Amino acid sequence: MLARVLRRCISIKSSRLTPEEIVAKTKRPLKPTSALSLPLSKTTKGRKGPAAVHMKASVDDLVDTTSAPMRLAKRMAMAGISSRREAEKIILDGRVVVNGSRVTQVAHNVTFDDVVTVDNKTLPARPSKRRVWIAHKLPGELVTSSDPRGRPTIMQRLKAMGFDTHVMAVGRLDYNTEGLLLLTNDGDYARFLEHPKHSVQRVYRVLVWGQVLPSKLDELRRGALVDGVKYRPMEVKIESTTKDKETWLQVKLTEGKVRDKLVKLRLTAILVAL
């Protein structure tokens, strides 16, 4: 099992903050057994986040730059369009053209010599080098490229700052949460990090109001059953409390959608005695 730690500092409490620019950008793509260590700035005004993010991963099977035939979905993922699974859906929707002919079969093979277009955008003849960036996702913006309701998105903000590379986010943070977000131009690598079977650990800082009940923390540590859904055990500990009876918790888990889980587990209702 590959050992990686991904830290995200999140405040579920909505607040107005001064927008911060991208925290850091890698100088080179990830390579097999290479390590990535990036500094992390303060996550919110007046509060310090983790000092660094460290990742170590063996990913030799994720990129193939040879001219051998490959599945069309793989070629799309290598171009950063999406993960392979999402690419297959795009193919089935009839949005992909290969050498002038529309393709709707996911088993279709291509090489780098084939001209592939997705939604009228031509894929590069060779895959870009895999790169990973980290960015500070602000409260009040979505982790997507556009929103039909016109709400701000992190991709729009980064583009306005001059970051115009096509990237995918690794996981999601909710509209009113903030924290570190990984971005990559490799759809397969994004999927690799997101998939629960790889047990990539996320570390969240969560602010709750009122008195935290230790018995309910134990319930989270054991793994709770809510509405017929069994949630994996979480590592939960109290970091600090404030004079206003606010409590900072550190929550570690290997599944995504942390807010979903905390709400379903009634972290802000059962755990907090107002």
C-alpha positions in Angstrom: 0.0 0.0 0.0 1.3 3.4 -1.0 1.9 5.8 1.9 0.6 9.3 1.3 -0.8 12.0 3.5 -3.0 14.8 2.2 -3.8 17.6 4.6 -6.7 19.9 4.2 -7.5 22.6 6.7 -11.2 23.4 6.6 -13.5 25.7 8.5 -17.1 24.8 8.1 -17.9 28.1 9.6 -18.6 30.5 6.8 -16.5 33.7 6.9 -15.4 36.5 4.6 -11.7 36.4 3.9 -9.2 38.2 1.7 -8.6 36.1 -1.4 -5.2 34.4 -1.4 -3.3 33.4 -4.6 -2.2 30.0 -5.4 -0.1 28.6 -2.5 2.5 26.9 -4.6 3.2 25.2 -7.9 5.3 22.2 -8.5 8.5 22.7 -10.6 8.4 19.2 -12.2 5.9 16.3 -12.7 5.6 13.5 -10.2 7.8 10.5 -11.1 7.8 7.0 -9.9 8.8 6.9 -6.2 9.5 10.6 -6.2 8.5 12.8 -3.3 6.7 16.1 -3.4 7.0 18.5 -0.5 5.4 21.9 -0.8 5.1 24.7 1.7 1.6 25.7 2.8 0.7 29.3 3.8 -1.7 30.3 6.6 -5.1 28.9 5.7 -7.1 31.6 7.2 -6.3 35.0 8.6 -4.8 34.7 12.0 -4.8 30.8 12.0 -1.9 28.7 11.0 -2.4 25.5 9.0 0.0 22.6 8.6 3.5 23.5 7.8 3.8 21.3 4.7 2.3 18.7 2.5 4.3 15.6 1.8 3.4 12.9 -0.7 5.3 9.8 -1.8 3.8 7.6 -4.5 4.8 5.0 -7.0 2.8 5.8 -10.2 4.8 4.2 -13.0 1.7 2.6 -14.5 -0.2 5.8 -14.9 1.6 7.3 -18.0 2.5 5.6 -21.2 4.2 7.8 -23.9 4.7 5.0 -26.4 2.8 4.9 -29.8 1.2 1.5 -29.0 -2.6 1.3 -29.4 -4.5 2.3 -26.3 -8.2 2.7 -25.3 -9.6 6.1 -26.3 -10.6 6.8 -22.7 -7.0 6.3 -21.6 -5.8 8.8 -24.2 -8.4 11.3 -23.0 -7.4 10.8 -19.4 -3.7 11.3 -20.2 -4.7 14.7 -21.8 -6.3 15.8 -18.6 -9.8 15.8 -20.0 -11.2 13.6 -17.2 -10.7 10.2 -15.5 -11.0 7.1 -17.6 -14.4 6.3 -16.2 -15.7 9.8 -17.0 -14.1 9.7 -20.4 -16.1 6.6 -21.2 -19.3 8.5 -20.5 -18.2 11.3 -22.7 -17.5 8.8 -25.5 -21.0 7.2 -25.1 -22.5 10.7 -25.3 -21.1 11.0 -28.8 -18.8 14.0 -27.9 -15.6 12.4 -29.3 -14.4 12.5 -32.9 -11.4 10.4 -34.1 -9.8 11.3 -37.4 -13.0 13.0 -38.5 -15.4 10.2 -37.5 -17.6 10.3 -34.4 -16.8 7.4 -32.0 -19.4 6.0 -29.5 -17.7 2.7 -28.6 -15.6 2.7 -25.4 -13.5 -0.2 -26.7 -12.2 2.0 -29.6 -8.4 2.0 -29.7 -6.2 4.9 -30.8 -2.5 5.9 -30.9 -0.9 9.3 -30.4 -0.8 9.6 -34.2 -4.6 9.8 -34.3 -6.4 13.1 -34.2 -8.8 13.2 -31.3 -11.2 16.0 -30.6 -13.5 16.3 -27.6 -16.3 18.9 -27.8 -14.5 20.4 -30.8 -11.2 20.7 -28.9 -8.3 18.8 -30.3 -6.2 16.7 -27.8 -2.4 17.2 -27.9 -0.4 14.8 -30.1 1.6 13.7 -27.0 0.5 13.8 -23.4 1.7 16.6 -21.2 4.1 15.9 -18.4 2.2 15.0 -15.3 2.0 18.0 -13.0 0.4 18.7 -9.6 -0.4 22.0 -8.1 -1.9 23.0 -4.8 -4.3 25.9 -4.4 -6.2 27.6 -1.6 -9.9 27.1 -2.1 -11.8 30.0 -0.6 -15.2 30.0 1.1 -17.9 31.1 -1.3 -16.6 29.4 -4.5 -17.3 26.1 -6.2 -14.7 23.5 -7.2 -15.7 23.4 -10.9 -15.0 25.2 -14.1 -18.4 26.9 -14.4 -21.7 27.1 -12.6 -25.1 27.5 -14.4 -26.3 29.7 -11.4 -23.4 32.1 -11.9 -21.7 31.4 -8.6 -17.9 32.0 -8.4 -15.6 29.0 -9.1 -12.0 28.3 -8.2 -11.2 27.6 -11.8 -12.5 31.0 -12.9 -10.4 32.7 -10.2 -7.2 30.9 -11.1 -7.8 31.7 -14.8 -8.2 35.4 -14.0 -4.9 35.2 -12.2 -3.2 33.9 -15.3 -3.3 30.2 -14.6 -4.8 28.9 -17.8 -3.8 25.2 -17.7 -6.5 22.6 -18.1 -6.6 20.8 -14.8 -8.8 18.6 -12.7 -9.4 18.9 -9.0 -8.6 15.9 -6.8 -11.8 15.6 -4.8 -14.1 18.5 -3.9 -14.6 21.0 -1.1 -18.0 22.4 -0.4 -19.1 25.9 -1.3 -18.7 27.4 2.2 -15.5 25.5 3.1 -11.9 26.4 2.5 -8.6 24.7 2.4 -5.9 23.1 0.4 -6.9 21.6 -3.0 -4.8 19.4 -5.3 -5.0 20.1 -9.0 -3.5 17.9 -11.7 -3.4 17.7 -15.5 -3.6 13.9 -15.4 -7.1 12.5 -15.1 -6.0 9.0 -14.2 -3.7 10.4 -11.4 -6.6 12.4 -10.0 -8.8 9.2 -9.9 -5.9 7.3 -8.4 -5.7 9.7 -5.5 -9.5 9.9 -5.0 -10.3 6.2 -5.0 -11.0 4.8 -1.5 -9.1 1.6 -2.1 -5.8 3.6 -2.1 -6.6 4.9 1.4 -5.2 8.4 0.8 -5.7 10.0 4.2 -7.4 13.4 4.5 -6.9 15.6 7.6 -9.5 18.2 8.3 -9.9 20.9 10.9 -13.5 21.4 11.8 -15.0 24.1 13.9 -18.1 23.3 16.0 -20.1 25.3 18.4 -20.8 24.4 22.0 -19.6 21.5 24.2 -18.3 18.4 22.4 -19.5 15.1 23.9 -16.7 12.6 24.3 -19.1 9.7 23.9 -20.1 10.8 20.4 -16.5 11.2 19.4 -16.0 7.6 20.4 -18.9 6.7 18.1 -17.1 8.3 15.2 -13.9 6.5 16.1 -15.7 3.1 16.0 -17.5 3.8 12.7 -21.1 4.9 12.9 -24.2 3.4 11.2 -26.5 6.2 10.0 -29.6 5.7 7.9 -28.4 2.2 7.0 -25.0 3.4 5.8 -21.9 2.2 7.6 -19.2 4.8 7.7 -15.6 3.9 8.2 -13.9 4.7 11.5 -12.5 8.2 11.7 -9.6 9.5 13.8 -11.1 12.4 15.8 -9.4 14.5 18.5 -10.0 17.8 20.1 -7.4 20.4 19.1 -8.5 23.4 21.2 -11.5 25.3 22.6 -12.2 29.0 22.7 -13.7 31.4 25.2 -16.8 31.5 23.1 -17.3 27.7 23.6 -16.2 26.9 20.1 -14.2 23.7 19.6 -11.7 22.9 16.9 -11.6 19.2 16.0 -9.1 17.3 13.9 -10.7 14.7 11.7 -8.8 12.1 9.7 -10.5 9.8 7.2 -9.8 8.0 3.9 -13.2 8.7 2.3 -14.3 11.9 0.4 -17.3 14.1 1.0 -16.3 15.0 4.5 -19.1 17.5 5.0 -21.7 14.9 3.8 -20.5 12.5 6.4 -20.2 15.0 9.2 -23.8 16.3 8.5 -25.2 12.7 8.3 -23.4 11.8 11.4 -24.9 14.9 13.0 -21.5 16.3 14.1 -23.0 19.7 14.4 -26.1 18.5 16.2 -25.4 15.4 18.3 -21.9 16.2 19.1 -22.7 19.7 20.1 -24.7 20.4 23.2 -25.8 24.1 22.9 
